[in-house]
Amino acid sequence: MGYRNKTYIAFASEDISKYRLMEAWKANEHIDFDFSTRTISSFPRDTSKPETIKRNLRERLKTRSKSFCWEVRTESEKERRHILLAHEIQVIMELNLPVVVANLDGDRNVDRSFIPDPLLNGDYYTVSVSFQPKIIKYALDNYAVTFATSDKKGPYQYPAKVYTDLGI
């Protein structure tokens, strides 16, 4: 069994460039975005059978993931992997993994239009941030670490002061 020290990154296939950008942030010595103890994992290929994808997803999340970063698109997100997305959310909630929602459009707020109902309307504590390395790293280093012991409920966003303190 592997160590649960990885951040699982979920994204729509049309957003592979954003995932590659995150890898570039990690590789850039001038950007403090280090996944030295984590590995970024992508969702299995859409051509796989749904049963295989679901099984592999559960295994990855259960045995290797300590947090979950979900890249949220704008227009096509509601259509994205509708059946598989529901399974993904079910497993995340079952395993009680912290969810950082990275808004690809740069929005710093909870975007209620694109967060699935189970994460939006329930007690599941998530944090929404803009798609920028400093705030994503901040969320993974702070929110994800305190997620299990927090008394916060539902979707959350950082106040403007957090962004200001980070220089963004």
Secondary structure, DSSP 8 states (H G I E B T S, - for coil): ---S-EEEEE--GGGHHHHHHHHHHHH-TTS----TT--EE----TTS-HHHHHHHHHHHHHHHEEEEEEEE-SGGGGGTTHHHHHHHHHHHHHHT--EEEEETT---S--TTTS-HHHHSSS--EEEEES-HHHHHHHHHTHHHHGGG----SEEE--HHHHHHTT-
